[in-house]
């Protein structure tokens, strides 16, 4: 059985509604740090085996949790667990900075970027582009029903990046007004499909129809080494409005053929060949 301190972090991950795969991976790495501070020897090894099962199960769609659970060795040595968890957190920070720098080169003066949901990687790109002096504006969806887009609007406002907020239903209407589409990812499958907030596929289709290049920003730990798109488990949460049940799948699947490139810390990858 996992210590209560670690179980508490897992419950926090299960209940999170706004923050995405990067935050989940960081918090998961912190769970390993807590575990290493509490246990050693055979108790630690058994707990690590359990956490290797439990952590990806928090959200099976997210490749970051799967990759994190494989990055940490099953060992009796708490110092090794601690060093690997700290290394993973360092990789998260460095990857995001590099993605911001690489992705910002795609943004020119006068560009209009359309996005959906709240990707910390996309936000890093927008901040980097602004810091480099580019003048642009952002079209973003409110991203119902959890309204991640409202959180992104608040973050953009603090950075003084101009934006326009739209309802999700207007993605098709506004895609043609953009010059570039850019979203994050919770998972990029072995065959190059992008798993992200439901509505991403609709944005990709609308972008394709309007000749708007569609890019995905994702750290390399979001690339799943094993799963193909038809094997991904898409979570559905209970949701109701005015007494009626509303179907609420959290993610959808965007085929690789609609993706211009995956912006990673390794460079811009062309799916599926370079995944």
N, C-alpha and C positions, 0 to 999 in steps of 0.2 A: 504493500500500500504506500502511495506517495505521501510525503509529509503535508500537513494542512497548508503550509505556506505555499507549496507548489500547486496544490489543488486550487487554492484561491486564485492563482494566476491563470490556471486553465479555465476557471469559471469566468474570470474577467474577459478572456479571449472569446469564450462562447457567447457572451452577452454583448460584445462590441458591435455597433451598428454603422459607424461612420468611417473609422480608420481602416486602412486596407492592409494588403499583404506585407508591405515593408514594416509597418508598425507591429503587425502580428509576429513577424519573424524576430524583430528586436525584443519584443516582450517574451517570446518563447526562449530566446537566448538567455534572457534574465532569469527565467525559470531554472535553467541549467546552472546558473551562477548560485542561485539560492540552494539548489539541491547539493551542489558541491560544498557549500558552507555548512551543511547539516549532516551529511553522511559520508562514510568512507568504507573501504573494504567490500565485503560481500553484500552488505545492505545497499551500498551505492550501486553496485553492478545490477542488482535486481531492480532497483528503482529506475535506473537508466533504461533497462529493457521495457519496463512499463511505460515510461515516458515516450520511448520510441514508438509505442503503439498509440498512446493517448494523444500526443501532440498533433499528428497529422489528422486524427479523427475529429479534432475541433472544427476543422473545415477542410474536408477532403478535396475541395476544388483548388485550394491554394498550394501551389508547388513549393512556395517558400517554407512552409511548415514541414513538408516531406523532406526537402533538401537539408534543412536544419537538423532534423532528427537523424539523418545519415552522416552529417558533418561531425557530430559529437560521438566519440568512440564509447563503446560499452566497456568500462574499465573499473577497477577498484581504486583507481588513483584520482582523488578529488582535484589535485593540482593540474592534471592533464585536462580534466573536464573544464575547469575554470579557464585555462589558457585557450582552449578551443572555442569556448563560448565568447570570450573577449575578442578573439580573432574574428569571429563571425560578425560581431557588432562593429568592429573596425571596418570590415569589408562592406557592410551596409552603408556606413557613412562615406567611405571613399567612393563606392560605386555611384552613389547619388550625386556627389560633386562632379564626377567625371561625366555622368550622363547629362547633367545640367550644362556643362561646357560643350559637349558634342552636340546635343540637341539644339542649343541656342544658335548654332551656326546655320541652322535651317530657317531661322526667322529673319526676315529682311524688314527694312523700314516700310511701313504702310501695310504690313500683313494683318490679316484677320484670322485668328486661330479659333477654331471651334473645338470644344471638348465636352466630355460627358463624365459625370461622377467626379470624385476628388482623388487624383493621383498625385502622391507626393513627388514622384519623379517628374511628371509634367510641370508641377508647380516649381520645382527646382530649375527646369529649363526656362520657364517664363521669367523667374527671378534673374537668372544668369543673362538672359537676353536683354532685360531692362538694365542690368548693371553694365552691360557692354555698350549701352547707348541706343539700342534699337527702339523705335517708336512703333507700337502695334496695339491692337486691342483684342479682347477675348470675348467670344460668345460661349456661354456655358449654360447647361441645363440645370434645372432645380434638382433633378435626379431623385424623383419620388420612388418609393414611399419613405425612404430614410433621409432624403434631402441632403445628400453629401455635397451637392452643388451649392447649397446655401453656405456650407462651411467653407468651400473654396472661394465663394464671393467675398466672404469676410476676410479671408487670407489675402486675396488680391487687393482688397480695399486698403489693408494695412501697408501693402507694398506700393500703393498708388499706381497700380496697373489698371488701366481703364477696361471695363467689361460691360457686357449686356447679358442679363439673365433671362432665360426663356423657359417655357414649360417643355416637358419631354416631348409632347405631341407635335411641337413645332420644329423638331430636328430636320425633317424633310424640307420645310419652308426656308430655314436659315442656312442649311448646308451650302446652298449655292451662293450665299453672300460671303463665304469664307474663302481664304486662299490656301489654307492648310488645316487638316484635322489631326488632332493629337490626343491620344488617350493613354491610360496606363494599362496594366494587366495583372491579374492574379495568377495567371498560369499561361505559359506558352508551351503547347504540346510538342511531342516529338515530331509530329507531322506538320508543325508550323501554324496550327490554329491558335487564335487568341481567345482566352477565357477572361471576360471582364464583366463589369456591371451590366445587367440586362438593359438593353437599349444601345449598346455598343455596335451590335450587328446592324441595327437600323441606321446608325450614323455612317457606318462603313458603306452600306448600300447607297445611301443618299450622296455620300462623297464621291463614290464611283460614278454615279449617274451624272454628277455635276463636274466631273474631271478635277476634283479636289484631292490632292495627295493625302493619303491616310497613313499616319505613323503611329507606332506604339512605343512607349517608353517603359522599359522593364529591366531591372537588374538581372544579372545572369542567374541568380539563385531562384528566379521565377521560371526558368526554363526546365521543364520536367524531363528527366532523362529516360523515362519509361512509357508514360501514358500517351496514347493517341487520342484524337478528338472524340472518337466514338466510345471511349472508355471512361471519360470524365464524368464524375458524379456531380450533378448540379443540385445544390441545396435549394429547398423551398421552405420559406417560413410562413407560419399562419398569419393571415391578414384579413381584416374585414372592414367594410365601410357601410354604415347605416344598416347594420344587421345582415349584410350579404357577404358571403365568403368571396374573396378576390384572390385569384391565383397570383402567387408571388415568388417566382423563381428569382434567385439573387443574381444569377449570371446568365450570359448567353455565349454562343460560340461563333466567332467570326472566322470564316475560312481564310487561309493564307493568301488566296488570289486577290483579295481586296486590300492587302497590306503592302504599302510601298517599302517599309523597312521597320525593323525592331531596333530601337535606339538603346544600346546597352553600354556598359563601361568598357566593353571590348571593341566597340565600334558599332556601326549600323549594319545589322545582319539582314540578309534577304531570305525570307522563309520560302519553302522549307529547307532549301539546299544548305544554308549556313547555320541552321539551328543545331 
